[in-house]
Amino acid sequence: MAFLFLLAASCRVEAPYTAVAEGDLLRMPSFQATVQTCENGHLAAGGNLADANWVAAYFTTADGKRICLGGPGASADLVAFMRSLRKGQTCALPDAFISFQKSKAGKN
């Protein structure tokens, strides 16, 4: 019995990610976030890329919140920004995204 109790006591349940829409992100005050993972497209049966524009990035904020950006309605700018991110990278949001947009606009 004690062994089972120790197993149950050591389990940790992670809080769910909160989806943040691009418009909401742009209105948020600056905050630090670390990339946990990025999903770059959905794979269909057989390993073929079914939707190359479906990208989501999952972050943990400095205060422990978990957020998700992207998804099927993400703009081309947000998709390109998320594809530039690397796991473990920490950035200030939304500042990093706004800077990315400005740098991209200057190249057009």
C-alpha positions, 0 to 999 in steps of 0.5 A: 500500500505504501508503495502505491501511495508514493506513486500517486503522490509523485504524479504531477498533472500539468495545467492545460495550455490557454490558446491566445489569438493573435489579436489578443497577443498584440494587446498584451503587456510584454512578458517572458515566455519559453518555447516548450514545443512547436508543431509544424503541420499536421501529418496525414496517414502514411506520414504525408504533410496534410496541412503545412500552414497549421502551426502551433507554438506552446510556451511557459511564461515566467510566472508558470502559465502555459499558452499556445499560439497559432493553430488553423487560423494563424496569419502567415506572419504568425506562422513564419514567426513560430517557425523561426522559434526553437525549443527552449528559446526564451523571448519577450512576447508580444515584442518579439512577434512585433519586431519579427513583423517589422523586420519582414515588412522592411524586406518587402 
